[in-house]
Amino acid sequence: MNRLHRARFGRAKTTRRAFAPGLLLLAATLVASSSSAAELAYEGTFAWLAVGTTYTIEDNHSYFVGEFGGSLVATSKSGPFHGIGIVCPGFNDIGVAGGGYCVLTDAAGDKAFMDWTCKPAAPTPGALVTSDCSLNFTGGTGKFSGAKGSGPFAAYITAINPNGKASGYSTVEPAILVSVDGQ
């Protein structure tokens, strides 16, 4: 090969070699940013029906064990939590404390997991029992993978039906920010 040919192609190789690490760095940055954590707002009203067994421990002391099931109506009427199905196995030592776990499942089958605790609060007009509560997201699957976040909510028992089931709702306000792994 002549010197001119070597000089031309030698420079091109050098440029390509210098350019390749830049492309790798750019690709790594794009991959890292596409898998970064995101925050989702969890805010709204969870309307539920409590199904289980209520035991009378003594006069004016009832203990419920079962599940609270229903769905969340998000304040914004949109977002990944709007309309999500919720099932919460738990207990309510009425007037003393409550707690349990929840599995939230969206239409695609993705799940978020949380635990919760409650303590009695001053009665709210229209509610038989009012509780101040807290929840803690502990993980999830799909779009909720790695869900983490915690905050307060309020729970209200509004009716005890003749069949022993209780109706009520819980409000999450202000929004709880839930960090999830990017999917």
CYANA upper distance limits for C-alpha pairs under 8 A (distance plus 0.5 A):
  1 MET  CA      5 HIS  CA      6.87
  1 MET  CA      6 ARG  CA      7.10
  2 ASN  CA      6 ARG  CA      6.83
  3 ARG  CA      7 ALA  CA      6.43
  4 LEU  CA      8 ARG  CA      6.63
  5 HIS  CA      9 PHE  CA      6.66
  6 ARG  CA     10 GLY  CA      5.94
  7 ALA  CA     11 ARG  CA      6.58
  8 ARG  CA     12 ALA  CA      6.91
  9 PHE  CA     13 LYS  CA      6.61
 10 GLY  CA     14 THR  CA      6.74
 11 ARG  CA     15 THR  CA      6.60
 12 ALA  CA     16 ARG  CA      6.58
 13 LYS  CA     17 ARG  CA      6.53
 14 THR  CA     18 ALA  CA      6.66
 15 THR  CA     19 PHE  CA      6.47
 16 ARG  CA     20 ALA  CA      6.57
 17 ARG  CA     21 PRO  CA      7.83
 18 ALA  CA     22 GLY  CA      7.70
 19 PHE  CA     23 LEU  CA      6.94
 20 ALA  CA     24 LEU  CA      6.80
 21 PRO  CA     25 LEU  CA      6.60
 22 GLY  CA     26 LEU  CA      6.67
 23 LEU  CA     27 ALA  CA      6.58
 24 LEU  CA     28 ALA  CA      6.59
 25 LEU  CA     29 THR  CA      6.65
 26 LEU  CA     30 LEU  CA      6.76
 27 ALA  CA     31 VAL  CA      6.71
 28 ALA  CA     32 ALA  CA      6.56
 29 THR  CA     33 SER  CA      6.58
 30 LEU  CA     34 SER  CA      6.64
 31 VAL  CA     35 SER  CA      6.93
 32 ALA  CA     36 SER  CA      6.74
 34 SER  CA    182 GLY  CA      7.21
 34 SER  CA    183 GLN  CA      8.32
 35 SER  CA    181 ASP  CA      7.39
 35 SER  CA    182 GLY  CA      5.04
 35 SER  CA    183 GLN  CA      6.81
 36 SER  CA    181 ASP  CA      6.83
 36 SER  CA    182 GLY  CA      5.55
 37 ALA  CA    179 SER  CA      6.90
 37 ALA  CA    180 VAL  CA      5.95
 37 ALA  CA    181 ASP  CA      4.92
 37 ALA  CA    182 GLY  CA      5.34
 38 ALA  CA    179 SER  CA      6.09
 38 ALA  CA    180 VAL  CA      5.90
 38 ALA  CA    181 ASP  CA      6.89
 38 ALA  CA    182 GLY  CA      6.43
 39 GLU  CA    177 LEU  CA      6.48
 39 GLU  CA    178 VAL  CA      5.80
 39 GLU  CA    179 SER  CA      4.91
 39 GLU  CA    180 VAL  CA      6.71
 40 LEU  CA     80 PRO  CA      8.24
 40 LEU  CA    177 LEU  CA      6.15
 40 LEU  CA    178 VAL  CA      5.54
 40 LEU  CA    179 SER  CA      6.91
 40 LEU  CA    180 VAL  CA      8.02
 41 ALA  CA    175 ALA  CA      6.18
 41 ALA  CA    176 ILE  CA      6.29
 41 ALA  CA    177 LEU  CA      5.34
 41 ALA  CA    178 VAL  CA      6.73
 42 TYR  CA     74 ALA  CA      8.00
 42 TYR  CA     81 PHE  CA      7.05
 42 TYR  CA    172 VAL  CA      7.86
 42 TYR  CA    175 ALA  CA      5.85
 42 TYR  CA    176 ILE  CA      5.57
 42 TYR  CA    177 LEU  CA      6.75
 42 TYR  CA    178 VAL  CA      7.35
 43 GLU  CA     74 ALA  CA      6.19
 43 GLU  CA     75 THR  CA      6.44
 43 GLU  CA    171 THR  CA      8.15
 43 GLU  CA    172 VAL  CA      5.48
 43 GLU  CA    173 GLU  CA      6.21
 43 GLU  CA    174 PRO  CA      7.05
 43 GLU  CA    175 ALA  CA      4.97
 43 GLU  CA    176 ILE  CA      6.93
 44 GLY  CA     72 LEU  CA      6.96
 44 GLY  CA     73 VAL  CA      6.02
 44 GLY  CA     74 ALA  CA      4.66
 44 GLY  CA     75 THR  CA      5.02
 44 GLY  CA     76 SER  CA      8.39
 44 GLY  CA    171 THR  CA      6.34
 44 GLY  CA    172 VAL  CA      5.80
 44 GLY  CA    173 GLU  CA      7.19
 44 GLY  CA    175 ALA  CA      8.37
 45 THR  CA     72 LEU  CA      6.02
 45 THR  CA     73 VAL  CA      5.79
 45 THR  CA     74 ALA  CA      6.99
 45 THR  CA     75 THR  CA      7.84
 45 THR  CA    169 TYR  CA      7.20
 45 THR  CA    170 SER  CA      6.18
 45 THR  CA    171 THR  CA      5.05
 45 THR  CA    172 VAL  CA      6.86
 46 PHE  CA     70 GLY  CA      7.25
 46 PHE  CA     71 SER  CA      6.06
 46 PHE  CA     72 LEU  CA      4.75
 46 PHE  CA     73 VAL  CA      6.85
 46 PHE  CA    169 TYR  CA      5.94
 46 PHE  CA    170 SER  CA      5.56
 46 PHE  CA    171 THR  CA      6.84
 47 ALA  CA     70 GLY  CA      6.16
 47 ALA  CA     71 SER  CA      6.55
 47 ALA  CA     72 LEU  CA      7.11
 47 ALA  CA     73 VAL  CA      8.45
 47 ALA  CA    168 GLY  CA      6.69
 47 ALA  CA    169 TYR  CA      4.81
 47 ALA  CA    170 SER  CA      7.04
 48 TRP  CA     68 PHE  CA      6.31
 48 TRP  CA     69 GLY  CA      5.57
 48 TRP  CA     70 GLY  CA      4.95
 48 TRP  CA     71 SER  CA      7.53
 48 TRP  CA    167 SER  CA      6.60
 48 TRP  CA    168 GLY  CA      6.07
 48 TRP  CA    169 TYR  CA      6.05
 48 TRP  CA    170 SER  CA      8.40
 49 LEU  CA     68 PHE  CA      6.09
 49 LEU  CA     69 GLY  CA      6.05
 49 LEU  CA     70 GLY  CA      7.02
 49 LEU  CA    165 LYS  CA      7.44
 49 LEU  CA    166 ALA  CA      6.39
 49 LEU  CA    167 SER  CA      5.18
 49 LEU  CA    168 GLY  CA      6.98
 50 ALA  CA     66 GLY  CA      7.49
 50 ALA  CA     67 GLU  CA      6.10
 50 ALA  CA     68 PHE  CA      4.86
 50 ALA  CA     69 GLY  CA      7.03
 50 ALA  CA    165 LYS  CA      6.10
 50 ALA  CA    166 ALA  CA      5.51
 50 ALA  CA    167 SER  CA      6.68
 50 ALA  CA    168 GLY  CA      8.44
 51 VAL  CA     66 GLY  CA      6.19
 51 VAL  CA     67 GLU  CA      6.02
 51 VAL  CA     68 PHE  CA      7.01
 51 VAL  CA    165 LYS  CA      5.82
 51 VAL  CA    166 ALA  CA      7.60
 52 GLY  CA     64 PHE  CA      7.49
 52 GLY  CA     65 VAL  CA      6.22
 52 GLY  CA     66 GLY  CA      4.43
 52 GLY  CA     67 GLU  CA      6.77
 52 GLY  CA    165 LYS  CA      7.69
 53 THR  CA     64 PHE  CA      6.17
 53 THR  CA     65 VAL  CA      6.09
 53 THR  CA     66 GLY  CA      6.77
 53 THR  CA    164 GLY  CA      8.34
 54 THR  CA     62 SER  CA      6.98
 54 THR  CA     63 TYR  CA      5.94
 54 THR  CA     64 PHE  CA      4.68
 54 THR  CA     65 VAL  CA      6.99
 54 THR  CA    164 GLY  CA      8.11
 55 TYR  CA     62 SER  CA      6.08
 55 TYR  CA     63 TYR  CA      5.57
 55 TYR  CA     64 PHE  CA      6.76
 56 THR  CA     60 ASN  CA      8.40
 56 THR  CA     61 HIS  CA      6.57
 56 THR  CA     62 SER  CA      5.07
 56 THR  CA     63 TYR  CA      6.90
 57 ILE  CA     61 HIS  CA      6.01
 57 ILE  CA     62 SER  CA      6.20
 57 ILE  CA     63 TYR  CA      7.31
 58 GLU  CA     62 SER  CA      7.79
 61 HIS  CA     93 ASP  CA      8.36
 61 HIS  CA     94 ILE  CA      7.30
 61 HIS  CA     95 GLY  CA      8.22
 62 SER  CA     93 ASP  CA      6.88
 62 SER  CA     94 ILE  CA      6.17
 63 TYR  CA     91 PHE  CA      7.90
 63 TYR  CA     92 ASN  CA      6.37
 63 TYR  CA     93 ASP  CA      4.95
 63 TYR  CA     94 ILE  CA      6.38
 64 PHE  CA     91 PHE  CA      5.95
 64 PHE  CA     92 ASN  CA      5.49
 64 PHE  CA     93 ASP  CA      6.73
 64 PHE  CA     94 ILE  CA      7.87
 65 VAL  CA     89 PRO  CA      8.41
 65 VAL  CA     90 GLY  CA      6.48
 65 VAL  CA     91 PHE  CA      4.86
 65 VAL  CA     92 ASN  CA      7.01
 66 GLY  CA     89 PRO  CA      6.20
 66 GLY  CA     90 GLY  CA      6.25
 66 GLY  CA     91 PHE  CA      6.89
 67 GLU  CA     87 VAL  CA      7.17
 67 GLU  CA     88 CYS  CA      5.73
 67 GLU  CA     89 PRO  CA      4.60
 67 GLU  CA     90 GLY  CA      6.27
 67 GLU  CA     91 PHE  CA      8.34
 68 PHE  CA     86 ILE  CA      8.50
 68 PHE  CA     87 VAL  CA      6.36
 68 PHE  CA     88 CYS  CA      5.47
 68 PHE  CA     89 PRO  CA      6.87
 68 PHE  CA     90 GLY  CA      8.04
 69 GLY  CA     85 GLY  CA      8.24
 69 GLY  CA     86 ILE  CA      6.13
 69 GLY  CA     87 VAL  CA      4.94
 69 GLY  CA     88 CYS  CA      6.70
 70 GLY  CA     85 GLY  CA      6.49
 70 GLY  CA     86 ILE  CA      5.96
 70 GLY  CA     87 VAL  CA      7.22
 71 SER  CA     83 GLY  CA      6.18
 71 SER  CA     84 ILE  CA      5.98
 71 SER  CA     85 GLY  CA      4.99
 71 SER  CA     86 ILE  CA      5.89
 72 LEU  CA     81 PHE  CA      7.46
 72 LEU  CA     82 HIS  CA      6.41
 72 LEU  CA     83 GLY  CA      5.68
 72 LEU  CA     84 ILE  CA      6.18
 72 LEU  CA     85 GLY  CA      7.38
 72 LEU  CA     86 ILE  CA      7.84
 73 VAL  CA     77 LYS  CA      7.00
 73 VAL  CA     81 PHE  CA      8.48
 73 VAL  CA     82 HIS  CA      5.83
 73 VAL  CA     83 GLY  CA      6.05
 73 VAL  CA     84 ILE  CA      8.47
 74 ALA  CA     78 SER  CA      6.89
 74 ALA  CA     79 GLY  CA      8.06
 74 ALA  CA     81 PHE  CA      7.10
 74 ALA  CA     82 HIS  CA      5.17
 74 ALA  CA     83 GLY  CA      7.73
 77 LYS  CA     82 HIS  CA      6.58
 78 SER  CA     82 HIS  CA      5.86
 80 PRO  CA     84 ILE  CA      8.17
 80 PRO  CA    106 ASP  CA      8.24
 81 PHE  CA    106 ASP  CA      8.00
 83 GLY  CA    106 ASP  CA      8.11
 84 ILE  CA    104 LEU  CA      6.85
 84 ILE  CA    105 THR  CA      6.33
 84 ILE  CA    106 ASP  CA      5.33
 84 ILE  CA    107 ALA  CA      7.79
 85 GLY  CA    104 LEU  CA      6.09
 85 GLY  CA    105 THR  CA      5.74
 85 GLY  CA    106 ASP  CA      6.75
 86 ILE  CA    102 CYS  CA      7.14
 86 ILE  CA    103 VAL  CA      6.32
 86 ILE  CA    104 LEU  CA      4.98
 86 ILE  CA    105 THR  CA      6.97
 87 VAL  CA    102 CYS  CA      6.05
 87 VAL  CA    103 VAL  CA      6.00
 87 VAL  CA    104 LEU  CA      7.13
 88 CYS  CA    100 GLY  CA      7.23
 88 CYS  CA    101 TYR  CA      5.88
 88 CYS  CA    102 CYS  CA      4.54
 88 CYS  CA    103 VAL  CA      6.91
 89 PRO  CA    100 GLY  CA      6.33
 89 PRO  CA    101 TYR  CA      6.29
 89 PRO  CA    102 CYS  CA      7.08
 90 GLY  CA     98 GLY  CA      7.88
 90 GLY  CA     99 GLY  CA      6.06
 90 GLY  CA    100 GLY  CA      4.50
 90 GLY  CA    101 TYR  CA      6.87
 91 PHE  CA     98 GLY  CA      5.89
 91 PHE  CA     99 GLY  CA      6.13
 91 PHE  CA    100 GLY  CA      6.90
 92 ASN  CA     96 VAL  CA      8.37
 92 ASN  CA     97 ALA  CA      6.58
 92 ASN  CA     98 GLY  CA      4.63
 92 ASN  CA     99 GLY  CA      7.20
 93 ASP  CA     97 ALA  CA      5.71
 93 ASP  CA     98 GLY  CA      6.26
 94 ILE  CA     98 GLY  CA      7.94
 94 ILE  CA    120 PRO  CA      8.41
 94 ILE  CA    129 VAL  CA      8.48
 95 GLY  CA    119 LYS  CA      8.02
 95 GLY  CA    120 PRO  CA      5.92
 95 GLY  CA    129 VAL  CA      8.19
 96 VAL  CA    119 LYS  CA      6.80
 96 VAL  CA    120 PRO  CA      6.68
 97 ALA  CA    117 THR  CA      7.96
 97 ALA  CA    118 CYS  CA      6.03
 97 ALA  CA    119 LYS  CA      5.12
 97 ALA  CA    120 PRO  CA      7.03
 98 GLY  CA    117 THR  CA      6.10
 98 GLY  CA    118 CYS  CA      5.28
 98 GLY  CA    119 LYS  CA      6.93
 99 GLY  CA    115 ASP  CA      8.05
 99 GLY  CA    116 TRP  CA      5.78
 99 GLY  CA    117 THR  CA      4.57
 99 GLY  CA    118 CYS  CA      6.43
100 GLY  CA    115 ASP  CA      6.23
100 GLY  CA    116 TRP  CA      6.00
100 GLY  CA    117 THR  CA      7.17
101 TYR  CA    113 PHE  CA      7.99
101 TYR  CA    114 MET  CA      6.19
101 TYR  CA    115 ASP  CA      4.63
101 TYR  CA    116 TRP  CA      6.49
102 CYS  CA    113 PHE  CA      6.31
102 CYS  CA    114 MET  CA      5.73
102 CYS  CA    115 ASP  CA      6.56
102 CYS  CA    116 TRP  CA      8.26
103 VAL  CA    111 LYS  CA      7.08
103 VAL  CA    112 ALA  CA      6.43
103 VAL  CA    113 PHE  CA      5.40
103 VAL  CA    114 MET  CA      7.25
104 LEU  CA    111 LYS  CA      5.86
104 LEU  CA    112 ALA  CA      5.56
104 LEU  CA    113 PHE  CA      6.88
105 THR  CA    109 GLY  CA      6.23
105 THR  CA    110 ASP  CA      6.18
105 THR  CA    111 LYS  CA      5.02
105 THR  CA    112 ALA  CA      7.20
106 ASP  CA    110 ASP  CA      6.09
106 ASP  CA    111 LYS  CA      7.11
110 ASP  CA    140 GLY  CA      7.97
110 ASP  CA    141 THR  CA      5.89
110 ASP  CA    142 GLY  CA      5.58
110 ASP  CA    143 LYS  CA      6.92
110 ASP  CA    144 PHE  CA      7.19
111 LYS  CA    140 GLY  CA      5.68
111 LYS  CA    141 THR  CA      5.65
111 LYS  CA    142 GLY  CA      7.58
111 LYS  CA    144 PHE  CA      6.78
112 ALA  CA    137 PHE  CA      7.79
112 ALA  CA    138 THR  CA      8.29
112 ALA  CA    139 GLY  CA      6.45
112 ALA  CA    140 GLY  CA      4.56
112 ALA  CA    141 THR  CA      7.02
112 ALA  CA    144 PHE  CA      6.05
112 ALA  CA    145 SER  CA      7.98
112 ALA  CA    147 ALA  CA      7.18
113 PHE  CA    137 PHE  CA      6.27
113 PHE  CA    138 THR  CA      6.03
113 PHE  CA    139 GLY  CA      5.84
113 PHE  CA    140 GLY  CA      6.05
113 PHE  CA    147 ALA  CA      8.18
114 MET  CA    135 LEU  CA      7.13
114 MET  CA    136 ASN  CA      5.75
114 MET  CA    137 PHE  CA      4.61
114 MET  CA    138 THR  CA      5.64
114 MET  CA    139 GLY  CA      7.74
115 ASP  CA    135 LEU  CA      6.23
115 ASP  CA    136 ASN  CA      5.89
115 ASP  CA    137 PHE  CA      7.18
115 ASP  CA    138 THR  CA      7.80
116 TRP  CA    133 CYS  CA      7.59
116 TRP  CA    134 SER  CA      6.13
116 TRP  CA    135 LEU  CA      4.80
116 TRP  CA    136 ASN  CA      6.82
117 THR  CA    133 CYS  CA      6.04
117 THR  CA    134 SER  CA      6.09
117 THR  CA    135 LEU  CA      7.18
118 CYS  CA    131 SER  CA      6.43
118 CYS  CA    132 ASP  CA      6.13
118 CYS  CA    133 CYS  CA      4.55
118 CYS  CA    134 SER  CA      7.03
119 LYS  CA    131 SER  CA      5.93
119 LYS  CA    132 ASP  CA      6.04
119 LYS  CA    133 CYS  CA      6.80
120 PRO  CA    129 VAL  CA      8.20
120 PRO  CA    130 THR  CA      6.71
120 PRO  CA    131 SER  CA      4.94
120 PRO  CA    132 ASP  CA      6.75
121 ALA  CA    130 THR  CA      5.95
121 ALA  CA    131 SER  CA      5.34
121 ALA  CA    132 ASP  CA      6.28
122 ALA  CA    130 THR  CA      7.00
122 ALA  CA    131 SER  CA      8.31
123 PRO  CA    127 ALA  CA      7.22
123 PRO  CA    128 LEU  CA      7.65
123 PRO  CA    129 VAL  CA      6.59
123 PRO  CA    130 THR  CA      5.73
124 THR  CA    128 LEU  CA      8.37
124 THR  CA    129 VAL  CA      8.15
124 THR  CA    130 THR  CA      6.70
124 THR  CA    156 TYR  CA      8.48
126 GLY  CA    158 THR  CA      7.11
127 ALA  CA    156 TYR  CA      6.31
127 ALA  CA    157 ILE  CA      6.16
127 ALA  CA    158 THR  CA      5.07
127 ALA  CA    159 ALA  CA      8.16
128 LEU  CA    156 TYR  CA      7.82
128 LEU  CA    157 ILE  CA      6.06
128 LEU  CA    158 THR  CA      6.03
128 LEU  CA    159 ALA  CA      7.47
129 VAL  CA    156 TYR  CA      6.21
129 VAL  CA    157 ILE  CA      5.62
129 VAL  CA    158 THR  CA      7.78
130 THR  CA    154 ALA  CA      7.83
130 THR  CA    155 ALA  CA      6.32
130 THR  CA    156 TYR  CA      5.19
130 THR  CA    157 ILE  CA      7.14
131 SER  CA    154 ALA  CA      6.24
131 SER  CA    155 ALA  CA      5.61
131 SER  CA    156 TYR  CA      7.00
132 ASP  CA    152 PRO  CA      7.96
132 ASP  CA    153 PHE  CA      6.96
132 ASP  CA    154 ALA  CA      5.40
132 ASP  CA    155 ALA  CA      7.15
133 CYS  CA    152 PRO  CA      6.15
133 CYS  CA    153 PHE  CA      5.64
133 CYS  CA    154 ALA  CA      6.06
133 CYS  CA    155 ALA  CA      7.56
134 SER  CA    150 SER  CA      7.70
134 SER  CA    151 GLY  CA      6.03
134 SER  CA    152 PRO  CA      4.75
134 SER  CA    153 PHE  CA      6.19
135 LEU  CA    150 SER  CA      5.96
135 LEU  CA    151 GLY  CA      6.20
135 LEU  CA    152 PRO  CA      6.83
135 LEU  CA    153 PHE  CA      7.79
136 ASN  CA    148 LYS  CA      7.77
136 ASN  CA    149 GLY  CA      6.36
136 ASN  CA    150 SER  CA      4.76
136 ASN  CA    151 GLY  CA      7.34
137 PHE  CA    147 ALA  CA      6.38
137 PHE  CA    148 LYS  CA      5.37
137 PHE  CA    149 GLY  CA      5.70
137 PHE  CA    150 SER  CA      6.60
137 PHE  CA    178 VAL  CA      7.91
138 THR  CA    146 GLY  CA      7.95
138 THR  CA    147 ALA  CA      6.54
138 THR  CA    148 LYS  CA      6.11
138 THR  CA    149 GLY  CA      8.22
139 GLY  CA    144 PHE  CA      7.60
139 GLY  CA    145 SER  CA      6.51
139 GLY  CA    146 GLY  CA      5.09
139 GLY  CA    147 ALA  CA      4.82
139 GLY  CA    148 LYS  CA      6.78
140 GLY  CA    144 PHE  CA      5.27
140 GLY  CA    145 SER  CA      4.81
140 GLY  CA    146 GLY  CA      6.16
140 GLY  CA    147 ALA  CA      6.13
141 THR  CA    145 SER  CA      4.79
141 THR  CA    146 GLY  CA      7.98
142 GLY  CA    183 GLN  CA      7.43
143 LYS  CA    180 VAL  CA      7.87
143 LYS  CA    181 ASP  CA      8.12
143 LYS  CA    182 GLY  CA      7.81
143 LYS  CA    183 GLN  CA      6.17
144 PHE  CA    180 VAL  CA      6.17
144 PHE  CA    181 ASP  CA      7.76
145 SER  CA    180 VAL  CA      6.29
145 SER  CA    181 ASP  CA      6.12
145 SER  CA    182 GLY  CA      8.48
145 SER  CA    183 GLN  CA      8.34
146 GLY  CA    179 SER  CA      7.93
146 GLY  CA    180 VAL  CA      5.58
146 GLY  CA    181 ASP  CA      5.92
147 ALA  CA    178 VAL  CA      6.58
147 ALA  CA    179 SER  CA      5.98
147 ALA  CA    180 VAL  CA      4.98
147 ALA  CA    181 ASP  CA      7.69
148 LYS  CA    178 VAL  CA      5.95
148 LYS  CA    179 SER  CA      5.71
148 LYS  CA    180 VAL  CA      7.10
149 GLY  CA    176 ILE  CA      7.33
149 GLY  CA    177 LEU  CA      6.58
149 GLY  CA    178 VAL  CA      5.12
149 GLY  CA    179 SER  CA      6.83
150 SER  CA    176 ILE  CA      6.96
150 SER  CA    177 LEU  CA      8.18
150 SER  CA    178 VAL  CA      8.07
151 GLY  CA    176 ILE  CA      6.30
152 PRO  CA    172 VAL  CA      7.34
152 PRO  CA    173 GLU  CA      8.19
152 PRO  CA    176 ILE  CA      8.48
153 PHE  CA    170 SER  CA      7.26
153 PHE  CA    171 THR  CA      6.11
153 PHE  CA    172 VAL  CA      5.12
153 PHE  CA    173 GLU  CA      7.17
154 ALA  CA    170 SER  CA      5.93
154 ALA  CA    171 THR  CA      5.86
154 ALA  CA    172 VAL  CA      7.27
155 ALA  CA    168 GLY  CA      7.99
155 ALA  CA    169 TYR  CA      6.44
155 ALA  CA    170 SER  CA      4.70
155 ALA  CA    171 THR  CA      7.08
156 TYR  CA    168 GLY  CA      5.94
156 TYR  CA    169 TYR  CA      6.00
156 TYR  CA    170 SER  CA      6.65
157 ILE  CA    166 ALA  CA      7.34
157 ILE  CA    167 SER  CA      6.49
157 ILE  CA    168 GLY  CA      4.87
157 ILE  CA    169 TYR  CA      7.33
158 THR  CA    166 ALA  CA      8.08
158 THR  CA    167 SER  CA      6.30
158 THR  CA    168 GLY  CA      5.44
158 THR  CA    169 TYR  CA      8.26
159 ALA  CA    166 ALA  CA      6.14
159 ALA  CA    167 SER  CA      5.69
159 ALA  CA    168 GLY  CA      7.28
160 ILE  CA    164 GLY  CA      6.72
160 ILE  CA    165 LYS  CA      6.45
160 ILE  CA    166 ALA  CA      4.84
160 ILE  CA    167 SER  CA      6.89
161 ASN  CA    165 LYS  CA      5.88
161 ASN  CA    166 ALA  CA      6.36
161 ASN  CA    167 SER  CA      8.02
172 VAL  CA    176 ILE  CA      8.07
